[in-house]
Amino acid sequence: MPNARQEASLTQIRRLLSRWDQGSTKARRQILLDFIELHKSITEPELETEFAQSASLFFTRISKLFF
């Protein structure tokens, strides 16, 4: 069972993914720019921890944007 911090992280990633899935190309670009600005100084393992081991779900969506 997730603790409070993990639950908050899951909520954060769900919101991000929902905004991404429902967003236009322009909105997705802004989401990506905001994400880069907020997380430019942390590593991938730190991202996974921050996003409750779900960062890969966001990275998959980003990669689909370019292909």
mmCIF file of the N, C-alpha and C atoms, coordinates in Angstrom:
data_MODEL
# 
_entry.id   MODEL 
# 
loop_
_atom_site.group_PDB 
_atom_site.id 
_atom_site.type_symbol 
_atom_site.label_atom_id 
_atom_site.label_alt_id 
_atom_site.label_comp_id 
_atom_site.label_asym_id 
_atom_site.label_entity_id 
_atom_site.label_seq_id 
_atom_site.pdbx_PDB_ins_code 
_atom_site.Cartn_x 
_atom_site.Cartn_y 
_atom_site.Cartn_z 
_atom_site.occupancy 
_atom_site.B_iso_or_equiv 
_atom_site.pdbx_formal_charge 
_atom_site.auth_seq_id 
_atom_site.auth_comp_id 
_atom_site.auth_asym_id 
_atom_site.auth_atom_id 
_atom_site.pdbx_PDB_model_num 
ATOM 1   N N  . MET A 1 1  ? 0.845  -1.175 0.000   1.00 0.00 ? 1  MET A N  1 
ATOM 2   C CA . MET A 1 1  ? 0.000  0.000  0.000   1.00 0.00 ? 1  MET A CA 1 
ATOM 3   C C  . MET A 1 1  ? 0.891  1.239  0.000   1.00 0.00 ? 1  MET A C  1 
ATOM 4   N N  . PRO A 1 2  ? 0.628  2.183  -0.914  1.00 0.00 ? 2  PRO A N  1 
ATOM 5   C CA . PRO A 1 2  ? 1.484  3.363  -1.007  1.00 0.00 ? 2  PRO A CA 1 
ATOM 6   C C  . PRO A 1 2  ? 1.350  4.273  0.214   1.00 0.00 ? 2  PRO A C  1 
ATOM 7   N N  . ASN A 1 3  ? 2.480  4.890  0.577   1.00 0.00 ? 3  ASN A N  1 
ATOM 8   C CA . ASN A 1 3  ? 2.422  5.863  1.657   1.00 0.00 ? 3  ASN A CA 1 
ATOM 9   C C  . ASN A 1 3  ? 1.938  7.199  1.095   1.00 0.00 ? 3  ASN A C  1 
ATOM 10  N N  . ALA A 1 4  ? 1.835  8.205  1.939   1.00 0.00 ? 4  ALA A N  1 
ATOM 11  C CA . ALA A 1 4  ? 1.282  9.499  1.518   1.00 0.00 ? 4  ALA A CA 1 
ATOM 12  C C  . ALA A 1 4  ? 2.118  10.140 0.415   1.00 0.00 ? 4  ALA A C  1 
ATOM 13  N N  . ARG A 1 5  ? 3.439  10.030 0.513   1.00 0.00 ? 5  ARG A N  1 
ATOM 14  C CA . ARG A 1 5  ? 4.301  10.634 -0.508  1.00 0.00 ? 5  ARG A CA 1 
ATOM 15  C C  . ARG A 1 5  ? 4.139  9.923  -1.852  1.00 0.00 ? 5  ARG A C  1 
ATOM 16  N N  . GLN A 1 6  ? 4.089  8.602  -1.814  1.00 0.00 ? 6  GLN A N  1 
ATOM 17  C CA . GLN A 1 6  ? 3.893  7.841  -3.046  1.00 0.00 ? 6  GLN A CA 1 
ATOM 18  C C  . GLN A 1 6  ? 2.534  8.146  -3.668  1.00 0.00 ? 6  GLN A C  1 
ATOM 19  N N  . GLU A 1 7  ? 1.527  8.271  -2.830  1.00 0.00 ? 7  GLU A N  1 
ATOM 20  C CA . GLU A 1 7  ? 0.186  8.594  -3.327  1.00 0.00 ? 7  GLU A CA 1 
ATOM 21  C C  . GLU A 1 7  ? 0.176  9.967  -3.993  1.00 0.00 ? 7  GLU A C  1 
ATOM 22  N N  . ALA A 1 8  ? 0.863  10.929 -3.394  1.00 0.00 ? 8  ALA A N  1 
ATOM 23  C CA . ALA A 1 8  ? 0.960  12.267 -3.985  1.00 0.00 ? 8  ALA A CA 1 
ATOM 24  C C  . ALA A 1 8  ? 1.688  12.206 -5.325  1.00 0.00 ? 8  ALA A C  1 
ATOM 25  N N  . SER A 1 9  ? 2.728  11.389 -5.408  1.00 0.00 ? 9  SER A N  1 
ATOM 26  C CA . SER A 1 9  ? 3.463  11.229 -6.659  1.00 0.00 ? 9  SER A CA 1 
ATOM 27  C C  . SER A 1 9  ? 2.591  10.598 -7.733  1.00 0.00 ? 9  SER A C  1 
ATOM 28  N N  . LEU A 1 10 ? 1.826  9.592  -7.353  1.00 0.00 ? 10 LEU A N  1 
ATOM 29  C CA . LEU A 1 10 ? 0.918  8.952  -8.309  1.00 0.00 ? 10 LEU A CA 1 
ATOM 30  C C  . LEU A 1 10 ? -0.129 9.933  -8.815  1.00 0.00 ? 10 LEU A C  1 
ATOM 31  N N  . THR A 1 11 ? -0.642 10.753 -7.921  1.00 0.00 ? 11 THR A N  1 
ATOM 32  C CA . THR A 1 11 ? -1.619 11.767 -8.316  1.00 0.00 ? 11 THR A CA 1 
ATOM 33  C C  . THR A 1 11 ? -0.989 12.750 -9.291  1.00 0.00 ? 11 THR A C  1 
ATOM 34  N N  . GLN A 1 12 ? 0.243  13.154 -9.021  1.00 0.00 ? 12 GLN A N  1 
ATOM 35  C CA . GLN A 1 12 ? 0.944  14.099 -9.889  1.00 0.00 ? 12 GLN A CA 1 
ATOM 36  C C  . GLN A 1 12 ? 1.146  13.519 -11.288 1.00 0.00 ? 12 GLN A C  1 
ATOM 37  N N  . ILE A 1 13 ? 1.600  12.283 -11.379 1.00 0.00 ? 13 ILE A N  1 
ATOM 38  C CA . ILE A 1 13 ? 1.834  11.686 -12.690 1.00 0.00 ? 13 ILE A CA 1 
ATOM 39  C C  . ILE A 1 13 ? 0.520  11.450 -13.426 1.00 0.00 ? 13 ILE A C  1 
ATOM 40  N N  . ARG A 1 14 ? -0.534 11.076 -12.718 1.00 0.00 ? 14 ARG A N  1 
ATOM 41  C CA . ARG A 1 14 ? -1.845 10.897 -13.369 1.00 0.00 ? 14 ARG A CA 1 
ATOM 42  C C  . ARG A 1 14 ? -2.337 12.208 -13.972 1.00 0.00 ? 14 ARG A C  1 
ATOM 43  N N  . ARG A 1 15 ? -2.173 13.289 -13.240 1.00 0.00 ? 15 ARG A N  1 
ATOM 44  C CA . ARG A 1 15 ? -2.589 14.602 -13.759 1.00 0.00 ? 15 ARG A CA 1 
ATOM 45  C C  . ARG A 1 15 ? -1.772 14.991 -14.983 1.00 0.00 ? 15 ARG A C  1 
ATOM 46  N N  . LEU A 1 16 ? -0.466 14.772 -14.900 1.00 0.00 ? 16 LEU A N  1 
ATOM 47  C CA . LEU A 1 16 ? 0.405  15.092 -16.022 1.00 0.00 ? 16 LEU A CA 1 
ATOM 48  C C  . LEU A 1 16 ? 0.018  14.277 -17.250 1.00 0.00 ? 16 LEU A C  1 
ATOM 49  N N  . LEU A 1 17 ? -0.187 12.983 -17.077 1.00 0.00 ? 17 LEU A N  1 
ATOM 50  C CA . LEU A 1 17 ? -0.556 12.122 -18.197 1.00 0.00 ? 17 LEU A CA 1 
ATOM 51  C C  . LEU A 1 17 ? -1.916 12.499 -18.765 1.00 0.00 ? 17 LEU A C  1 
ATOM 52  N N  . SER A 1 18 ? -2.843 12.854 -17.917 1.00 0.00 ? 18 SER A N  1 
ATOM 53  C CA . SER A 1 18 ? -4.166 13.268 -18.376 1.00 0.00 ? 18 SER A CA 1 
ATOM 54  C C  . SER A 1 18 ? -4.081 14.557 -19.190 1.00 0.00 ? 18 SER A C  1 
ATOM 55  N N  . ARG A 1 19 ? -3.326 15.523 -18.680 1.00 0.00 ? 19 ARG A N  1 
ATOM 56  C CA . ARG A 1 19 ? -3.141 16.780 -19.425 1.00 0.00 ? 19 ARG A CA 1 
ATOM 57  C C  . ARG A 1 19 ? -2.491 16.500 -20.773 1.00 0.00 ? 19 ARG A C  1 
ATOM 58  N N  . TRP A 1 20 ? -1.496 15.618 -20.784 1.00 0.00 ? 20 TRP A N  1 
ATOM 59  C CA . TRP A 1 20 ? -0.797 15.273 -22.022 1.00 0.00 ? 20 TRP A CA 1 
ATOM 60  C C  . TRP A 1 20 ? -1.762 14.607 -23.001 1.00 0.00 ? 20 TRP A C  1 
ATOM 61  N N  . ASP A 1 21 ? -2.495 13.608 -22.540 1.00 0.00 ? 21 ASP A N  1 
ATOM 62  C CA . ASP A 1 21 ? -3.393 12.845 -23.408 1.00 0.00 ? 21 ASP A CA 1 
ATOM 63  C C  . ASP A 1 21 ? -4.497 13.713 -24.000 1.00 0.00 ? 21 ASP A C  1 
ATOM 64  N N  . GLN A 1 22 ? -4.962 14.694 -23.257 1.00 0.00 ? 22 GLN A N  1 
ATOM 65  C CA . GLN A 1 22 ? -6.060 15.541 -23.712 1.00 0.00 ? 22 GLN A CA 1 
ATOM 66  C C  . GLN A 1 22 ? -5.582 16.808 -24.416 1.00 0.00 ? 22 GLN A C  1 
ATOM 67  N N  . GLY A 1 23 ? -4.280 17.066 -24.377 1.00 0.00 ? 23 GLY A N  1 
ATOM 68  C CA . GLY A 1 23 ? -3.752 18.324 -24.883 1.00 0.00 ? 23 GLY A CA 1 
ATOM 69  C C  . GLY A 1 23 ? -3.530 18.344 -26.383 1.00 0.00 ? 23 GLY A C  1 
ATOM 70  N N  . SER A 1 24 ? -3.560 19.542 -26.912 1.00 0.00 ? 24 SER A N  1 
ATOM 71  C CA . SER A 1 24 ? -3.217 19.764 -28.313 1.00 0.00 ? 24 SER A CA 1 
ATOM 72  C C  . SER A 1 24 ? -1.696 19.705 -28.457 1.00 0.00 ? 24 SER A C  1 
ATOM 73  N N  . THR A 1 25 ? -1.210 19.778 -29.682 1.00 0.00 ? 25 THR A N  1 
ATOM 74  C CA . THR A 1 25 ? 0.234  19.795 -29.904 1.00 0.00 ? 25 THR A CA 1 
ATOM 75  C C  . THR A 1 25 ? 0.870  20.975 -29.182 1.00 0.00 ? 25 THR A C  1 
ATOM 76  N N  . LYS A 1 26 ? 0.224  22.113 -29.226 1.00 0.00 ? 26 LYS A N  1 
ATOM 77  C CA . LYS A 1 26 ? 0.741  23.304 -28.544 1.00 0.00 ? 26 LYS A CA 1 
ATOM 78  C C  . LYS A 1 26 ? 0.780  23.083 -27.027 1.00 0.00 ? 26 LYS A C  1 
ATOM 79  N N  . ALA A 1 27 ? -0.268 22.508 -26.482 1.00 0.00 ? 27 ALA A N  1 
ATOM 80  C CA . ALA A 1 27 ? -0.317 22.241 -25.039 1.00 0.00 ? 27 ALA A CA 1 
ATOM 81  C C  . ALA A 1 27 ? 0.746  21.221 -24.645 1.00 0.00 ? 27 ALA A C  1 
ATOM 82  N N  . ARG A 1 28 ? 0.931  20.203 -25.468 1.00 0.00 ? 28 ARG A N  1 
ATOM 83  C CA . ARG A 1 28 ? 1.946  19.190 -25.171 1.00 0.00 ? 28 ARG A CA 1 
ATOM 84  C C  . ARG A 1 28 ? 3.350  19.794 -25.204 1.00 0.00 ? 28 ARG A C  1 
ATOM 85  N N  . ARG A 1 29 ? 3.568  20.685 -26.136 1.00 0.00 ? 29 ARG A N  1 
ATOM 86  C CA . ARG A 1 29 ? 4.871  21.359 -26.199 1.00 0.00 ? 29 ARG A CA 1 
ATOM 87  C C  . ARG A 1 29 ? 5.128  22.118 -24.907 1.00 0.00 ? 29 ARG A C  1 
ATOM 88  N N  . GLN A 1 30 ? 4.113  22.822 -24.418 1.00 0.00 ? 30 GLN A N  1 
ATOM 89  C CA . GLN A 1 30 ? 4.273  23.584 -23.180 1.00 0.00 ? 30 GLN A CA 1 
ATOM 90  C C  . GLN A 1 30 ? 4.476  22.659 -21.979 1.00 0.00 ? 30 GLN A C  1 
ATOM 91  N N  . ILE A 1 31 ? 3.753  21.555 -21.943 1.00 0.00 ? 31 ILE A N  1 
ATOM 92  C CA . ILE A 1 31 ? 3.930  20.573 -20.866 1.00 0.00 ? 31 ILE A CA 1 
ATOM 93  C C  . ILE A 1 31 ? 5.367  20.064 -20.870 1.00 0.00 ? 31 ILE A C  1 
ATOM 94  N N  . LEU A 1 32 ? 5.881  19.755 -22.055 1.00 0.00 ? 32 LEU A N  1 
ATOM 95  C CA . LEU A 1 32 ? 7.246  19.255 -22.168 1.00 0.00 ? 32 LEU A CA 1 
ATOM 96  C C  . LEU A 1 32 ? 8.260  20.311 -21.729 1.00 0.00 ? 32 LEU A C  1 
ATOM 97  N N  . LEU A 1 33 ? 8.072  21.550 -22.157 1.00 0.00 ? 33 LEU A N  1 
ATOM 98  C CA . LEU A 1 33 ? 8.979  22.627 -21.748 1.00 0.00 ? 33 LEU A CA 1 
ATOM 99  C C  . LEU A 1 33 ? 8.945  22.839 -20.237 1.00 0.00 ? 33 LEU A C  1 
ATOM 100 N N  . ASP A 1 34 ? 7.757  22.809 -19.664 1.00 0.00 ? 34 ASP A N  1 
ATOM 101 C CA . ASP A 1 34 ? 7.625  22.955 -18.204 1.00 0.00 ? 34 ASP A CA 1 
ATOM 102 C C  . ASP A 1 34 ? 8.310  21.798 -17.480 1.00 0.00 ? 34 ASP A C  1 
ATOM 103 N N  . PHE A 1 35 ? 8.115  20.597 -17.997 1.00 0.00 ? 35 PHE A N  1 
ATOM 104 C CA . PHE A 1 35 ? 8.722  19.413 -17.398 1.00 0.00 ? 35 PHE A CA 1 
ATOM 105 C C  . PHE A 1 35 ? 10.248 19.522 -17.418 1.00 0.00 ? 35 PHE A C  1 
ATOM 106 N N  . ILE A 1 36 ? 10.792 19.919 -18.549 1.00 0.00 ? 36 ILE A N  1 
ATOM 107 C CA . ILE A 1 36 ? 12.246 20.062 -18.667 1.00 0.00 ? 36 ILE A CA 1 
ATOM 108 C C  . ILE A 1 36 ? 12.762 21.103 -17.687 1.00 0.00 ? 36 ILE A C  1 
ATOM 109 N N  . GLU A 1 37 ? 12.100 22.223 -17.611 1.00 0.00 ? 37 GLU A N  1 
ATOM 110 C CA . GLU A 1 37 ? 12.532 23.290 -16.705 1.00 0.00 ? 37 GLU A CA 1 
ATOM 111 C C  . GLU A 1 37 ? 12.502 22.826 -15.246 1.00 0.00 ? 37 GLU A C  1 
ATOM 112 N N  . LEU A 1 38 ? 11.458 22.132 -14.866 1.00 0.00 ? 38 LEU A N  1 
ATOM 113 C CA . LEU A 1 38 ? 11.327 21.676 -13.480 1.00 0.00 ? 38 LEU A CA 1 
ATOM 114 C C  . LEU A 1 38 ? 12.305 20.563 -13.105 1.00 0.00 ? 38 LEU A C  1 
ATOM 115 N N  . HIS A 1 39 ? 12.698 19.761 -14.077 1.00 0.00 ? 39 HIS A N  1 
ATOM 116 C CA . HIS A 1 39 ? 13.466 18.555 -13.772 1.00 0.00 ? 39 HIS A CA 1 
ATOM 117 C C  . HIS A 1 39 ? 14.836 18.507 -14.438 1.00 0.00 ? 39 HIS A C  1 
ATOM 118 N N  . LYS A 1 40 ? 15.340 19.613 -14.912 1.00 0.00 ? 40 LYS A N  1 
ATOM 119 C CA . LYS A 1 40 ? 16.596 19.602 -15.656 1.00 0.00 ? 40 LYS A CA 1 
ATOM 120 C C  . LYS A 1 40 ? 17.816 19.236 -14.820 1.00 0.00 ? 40 LYS A C  1 
ATOM 121 N N  . SER A 1 41 ? 17.714 19.305 -13.525 1.00 0.00 ? 41 SER A N  1 
ATOM 122 C CA . SER A 1 41 ? 18.894 19.037 -12.694 1.00 0.00 ? 41 SER A CA 1 
ATOM 123 C C  . SER A 1 41 ? 18.822 17.711 -11.933 1.00 0.00 ? 41 SER A C  1 
ATOM 124 N N  . ILE A 1 42 ? 17.878 16.836 -12.308 1.00 0.00 ? 42 ILE A N  1 
ATOM 125 C CA . ILE A 1 42 ? 17.812 15.550 -11.610 1.00 0.00 ? 42 ILE A CA 1 
ATOM 126 C C  . ILE A 1 42 ? 18.012 14.398 -12.593 1.00 0.00 ? 42 ILE A C  1 
ATOM 127 N N  . THR A 1 43 ? 18.376 13.260 -12.059 1.00 0.00 ? 43 THR A N  1 
ATOM 128 C CA . THR A 1 43 ? 18.667 12.087 -12.883 1.00 0.00 ? 43 THR A CA 1 
ATOM 129 C C  . THR A 1 43 ? 17.406 11.258 -13.129 1.00 0.00 ? 43 THR A C  1 
ATOM 130 N N  . GLU A 1 44 ? 17.509 10.317 -14.055 1.00 0.00 ? 44 GLU A N  1 
ATOM 131 C CA . GLU A 1 44 ? 16.369 9.445  -14.359 1.00 0.00 ? 44 GLU A CA 1 
ATOM 132 C C  . GLU A 1 44 ? 15.936 8.639  -13.139 1.00 0.00 ? 44 GLU A C  1 
ATOM 133 N N  . PRO A 1 45 ? 16.853 8.057  -12.362 1.00 0.00 ? 45 PRO A N  1 
ATOM 134 C CA . PRO A 1 45 ? 16.400 7.344  -11.159 1.00 0.00 ? 45 PRO A CA 1 
ATOM 135 C C  . PRO A 1 45 ? 15.663 8.262  -10.176 1.00 0.00 ? 45 PRO A C  1 
ATOM 136 N N  . GLU A 1 46 ? 16.098 9.505  -10.082 1.00 0.00 ? 46 GLU A N  1 
ATOM 137 C CA . GLU A 1 46 ? 15.400 10.455 -9.211  1.00 0.00 ? 46 GLU A CA 1 
ATOM 138 C C  . GLU A 1 46 ? 14.005 10.762 -9.749  1.00 0.00 ? 46 GLU A C  1 
ATOM 139 N N  . LEU A 1 47 ? 13.891 10.842 -11.083 1.00 0.00 ? 47 LEU A N  1 
ATOM 140 C CA . LEU A 1 47 ? 12.568 11.043 -11.687 1.00 0.00 ? 47 LEU A CA 1 
ATOM 141 C C  . LEU A 1 47 ? 11.653 9.868  -11.377 1.00 0.00 ? 47 LEU A C  1 
ATOM 142 N N  . GLU A 1 48 ? 12.176 8.663  -11.492 1.00 0.00 ? 48 GLU A N  1 
ATOM 143 C CA . GLU A 1 48 ? 11.369 7.476  -11.201 1.00 0.00 ? 48 GLU A CA 1 
ATOM 144 C C  . GLU A 1 48 ? 10.874 7.497  -9.760  1.00 0.00 ? 48 GLU A C  1 
ATOM 145 N N  . THR A 1 49 ? 11.737 7.911  -8.850  1.00 0.00 ? 49 THR A N  1 
ATOM 146 C CA . THR A 1 49 ? 11.331 8.008  -7.450  1.00 0.00 ? 49 THR A CA 1 
ATOM 147 C C  . THR A 1 49 ? 10.265 9.078  -7.283  1.00 0.00 ? 49 THR A C  1 
ATOM 148 N N  . GLU A 1 50 ? 10.501 10.232 -7.902  1.00 0.00 ? 50 GLU A N  1 
ATOM 149 C CA . GLU A 1 50 ? 9.542  11.333 -7.788  1.00 0.00 ? 50 GLU A CA 1 
ATOM 150 C C  . GLU A 1 50 ? 8.181  10.965 -8.364  1.00 0.00 ? 50 GLU A C  1 
ATOM 151 N N  . PHE A 1 51 ? 8.184  10.207 -9.450  1.00 0.00 ? 51 PHE A N  1 
ATOM 152 C CA . PHE A 1 51 ? 6.936  9.846  -10.112 1.00 0.00 ? 51 PHE A CA 1 
ATOM 153 C C  . PHE A 1 51 ? 6.476  8.431  -9.786  1.00 0.00 ? 51 PHE A C  1 
ATOM 154 N N  . ALA A 1 52 ? 6.870  7.948  -8.623  1.00 0.00 ? 52 ALA A N  1 
ATOM 155 C CA . ALA A 1 52 ? 6.402  6.645  -8.125  1.00 0.00 ? 52 ALA A CA 1 
ATOM 156 C C  . ALA A 1 52 ? 6.614  5.533  -9.149  1.00 0.00 ? 52 ALA A C  1 
ATOM 157 N N  . GLN A 1 53 ? 7.811  5.494  -9.724  1.00 0.00 ? 53 GLN A N  1 
ATOM 158 C CA . GLN A 1 53 ? 8.189  4.467  -10.699 1.00 0.00 ? 53 GLN A CA 1 
ATOM 159 C C  . GLN A 1 53 ? 7.330  4.509  -11.963 1.00 0.00 ? 53 GLN A C  1 
ATOM 160 N N  . SER A 1 54 ? 6.784  5.679  -12.302 1.00 0.00 ? 54 SER A N  1 
ATOM 161 C CA . SER A 1 54 ? 5.915  5.798  -13.472 1.00 0.00 ? 54 SER A CA 1 
ATOM 162 C C  . SER A 1 54 ? 6.407  6.813  -14.492 1.00 0.00 ? 54 SER A C  1 
ATOM 163 N N  . ALA A 1 55 ? 7.611  7.316  -14.346 1.00 0.00 ? 55 ALA A N  1 
ATOM 164 C CA . ALA A 1 55 ? 8.140  8.298  -15.295 1.00 0.00 ? 55 ALA A CA 1 
ATOM 165 C C  . ALA A 1 55 ? 8.180  7.724  -16.709 1.00 0.00 ? 55 ALA A C  1 
ATOM 166 N N  . SER A 1 56 ? 8.413  6.429  -16.819 1.00 0.00 ? 56 SER A N  1 
ATOM 167 C CA . SER A 1 56 ? 8.485  5.806  -18.141 1.00 0.00 ? 56 SER A CA 1 
ATOM 168 C C  . SER A 1 56 ? 7.176  5.959  -18.914 1.00 0.00 ? 56 SER A C  1 
ATOM 169 N N  . LEU A 1 57 ? 6.056  6.051  -18.224 1.00 0.00 ? 57 LEU A N  1 
ATOM 170 C CA . LEU A 1 57 ? 4.775  6.272  -18.909 1.00 0.00 ? 57 LEU A CA 1 
ATOM 171 C C  . LEU A 1 57 ? 4.772  7.617  -19.628 1.00 0.00 ? 57 LEU A C  1 
ATOM 172 N N  . PHE A 1 58 ? 5.343  8.625  -18.992 1.00 0.00 ? 58 PHE A N  1 
ATOM 173 C CA . PHE A 1 58 ? 5.436  9.946  -19.612 1.00 0.00 ? 58 PHE A CA 1 
ATOM 174 C C  . PHE A 1 58 ? 6.456  9.926  -20.750 1.00 0.00 ? 58 PHE A C  1 
ATOM 175 N N  . PHE A 1 59 ? 7.603  9.281  -20.530 1.00 0.00 ? 59 PHE A N  1 
ATOM 176 C CA . PHE A 1 59 ? 8.630  9.227  -21.562 1.00 0.00 ? 59 PHE A CA 1 
ATOM 177 C C  . PHE A 1 59 ? 8.131  8.501  -22.811 1.00 0.00 ? 59 PHE A C  1 
ATOM 178 N N  . THR A 1 60 ? 7.295  7.498  -22.638 1.00 0.00 ? 60 THR A N  1 
ATOM 179 C CA . THR A 1 60 ? 6.706  6.801  -23.781 1.00 0.00 ? 60 THR A CA 1 
ATOM 180 C C  . THR A 1 60 ? 5.846  7.752  -24.596 1.00 0.00 ? 60 THR A C  1 
ATOM 181 N N  . ARG A 1 61 ? 5.065  8.558  -23.927 1.00 0.00 ? 61 ARG A N  1 
ATOM 182 C CA . ARG A 1 61 ? 4.218  9.523  -24.628 1.00 0.00 ? 61 ARG A CA 1 
ATOM 183 C C  . ARG A 1 61 ? 5.059  10.557 -25.368 1.00 0.00 ? 61 ARG A C  1 
ATOM 184 N N  . ILE A 1 62 ? 6.137  11.009 -24.745 1.00 0.00 ? 62 ILE A N  1 
ATOM 185 C CA . ILE A 1 62 ? 7.013  11.977 -25.400 1.00 0.00 ? 62 ILE A CA 1 
ATOM 186 C C  . ILE A 1 62 ? 7.604  11.377 -26.668 1.00 0.00 ? 62 ILE A C  1 
ATOM 187 N N  . SER A 1 63 ? 8.074  10.147 -26.589 1.00 0.00 ? 63 SER A N  1 
ATOM 188 C CA . SER A 1 63 ? 8.695  9.523  -27.756 1.00 0.00 ? 63 SER A CA 1 
ATOM 189 C C  . SER A 1 63 ? 7.695  9.347  -28.895 1.00 0.00 ? 63 SER A C  1 
ATOM 190 N N  . LYS A 1 64 ? 6.435  9.092  -28.586 1.00 0.00 ? 64 LYS A N  1 
ATOM 191 C CA . LYS A 1 64 ? 5.412  8.948  -29.627 1.00 0.00 ? 64 LYS A CA 1 
ATOM 192 C C  . LYS A 1 64 ? 5.151  10.273 -30.338 1.00 0.00 ? 64 LYS A C  1 
ATOM 193 N N  . LEU A 1 65 ? 5.413  11.382 -29.655 1.00 0.00 ? 65 LEU A N  1 
ATOM 194 C CA . LEU A 1 65 ? 5.213  12.698 -30.246 1.00 0.00 ? 65 LEU A CA 1 
ATOM 195 C C  . LEU A 1 65 ? 6.120  12.901 -31.455 1.00 0.00 ? 65 LEU A C  1 
ATOM 196 N N  . PHE A 1 66 ? 7.296  12.302 -31.425 1.00 0.00 ? 66 PHE A N  1 
ATOM 197 C CA . PHE A 1 66 ? 8.294  12.530 -32.460 1.00 0.00 ? 66 PHE A CA 1 
ATOM 198 C C  . PHE A 1 66 ? 8.299  11.473 -33.553 1.00 0.00 ? 66 PHE A C  1 
ATOM 199 N N  . PHE A 1 67 ? 7.472  10.442 -33.435 1.00 0.00 ? 67 PHE A N  1 
ATOM 200 C CA . PHE A 1 67 ? 7.472  9.380  -34.446 1.00 0.00 ? 67 PHE A CA 1 
ATOM 201 C C  . PHE A 1 67 ? 6.118  9.168  -35.039 1.00 0.00 ? 67 PHE A C  1 
# 
